[in-house]
């Protein structure tokens, strides 16, 4: 009888602890894939096998198009991450960030942050002074995030994939303008 009095509360505690742990850590997310296929604003440059370039001239005025003004490769922090991040200048003065061929782990609470800190900063710095662009759309593929009007893009030094639940960076890429 005594062992039952002890066994029931311990069992209830273990079941509750397991439930809370599963809710917080969501370990199955390490095995899931959420692919995104946004149309990139500036497609990756094709690899050219030719060494000569042909210049085209036109009498018409040039049409304003989206332009890559800064880019960088992902540096893994807590999770292995590859791909390219770019800061894109849009016609009319707006800006966006795009990720080409992103590949990282899925996570329970991932967000995209613009950071005033260089990509070489310690991980915890990326959780300070950031601008959030919202939830990460997917852990693989191409994606585009609009930068809200009023954000001073000259202060952006990097873009970060950040897990809010655990205050941890998955990856960071430099976006310093030349």
VENLINGI-V426530 format. One line per field, one symbol per residue. ss: DSSP state (H for helix, E for strand, - for the rest). phi: phi as a letter, one per 20 degrees, with the letter a starting at -180 (. if undefined). Layout:
ss = ???
phi = ???
This chain:
ss = -HHHHHHHHHHHHHHHHHHHHHHHH-HHHHH---EEE-----------------------------EEEEEEEEEE-----EEEEEEEE-----EEEEEEEEE------EEEEEE-------HHHHH---EEEEE----EEEEEEE------HHH--EEEEEE----EEEEEEE----
phi = .ffffeffffffffffffffffffelffffdecdeccffffcfgfffdeeedddedcbeeffefcfcfdabaefdfdecfbcpcdcededgnnfcbdcddlfbbffbfbecddedeeffeffgfffecmededofffaeboebccfeggnffffefdaccecefgdlceeabcfceff
